[in-house]
Amino acid sequence: MTILYFSTPSCQPCKNLFPYIQEISLNKGVPLQKIDATQDPSLVVQYQVTGVPTVILLGDNGNTLFRHTGIFPKVKLEISIDSAK
């Protein structure tokens, strides 16, 4: 599994959400890839990101296990990770 975290430097909700995503990554042992949507447009297109912050949890085979754009309770991502293990 991998957590993809799409954000931009000027996005305040992105700045607010990132510490929680980072904490989940560390606690659950799931790698985190932080992606600046302004610097990596090819990944934005590939993952069809239409807004930030966007969090995508990818399974080992590349399938999407969780996806959310905007602020959300961290327990949603934690539950998705626990279900996939």
Residue pairs with C-beta under 8 A, 6 or more apart in sequence:
1 30
1 31
1 57
1 58
1 59
1 60
1 65
1 81
1 84
1 85
2 30
2 31
2 32
2 33
2 57
2 58
3 21
3 24
3 25
3 30
3 31
3 32
3 33
3 55
3 56
3 57
3 58
3 77
4 33
4 35
4 43
4 47
4 54
4 55
4 56
4 57
4 58
5 18
5 21
5 32
5 33
5 34
5 35
5 53
5 54
5 55
6 35
6 37
6 43
6 44
6 47
6 49
6 52
6 53
6 54
6 55
6 56
7 14
7 15
7 17
7 18
7 34
7 35
7 36
7 37
7 52
7 53
8 14
8 36
8 37
8 38
8 52
9 36
9 38
11 52
11 53
13 52
13 53
13 70
13 71
14 52
14 53
16 71
17 53
17 55
17 71
18 34
18 53
20 74
21 32
21 55
21 74
21 77
22 32
23 74
24 30
24 74
24 77
24 78
24 81
25 31
25 32
28 78
28 81
28 82
30 57
30 81
35 43
35 44
37 44
37 49
37 52
43 49
47 54
47 56
49 69
50 69
51 69
51 70
52 69
53 69
53 70
53 71
54 67
54 68
54 69
55 66
55 67
55 68
55 72
55 77
56 64
56 66
56 67
57 64
57 65
57 66
57 67
57 77
57 80
57 81
57 84
58 64
58 65
59 65
59 84
65 80
65 81
65 83
65 84
66 76
66 77
66 80
66 81
68 76
68 77
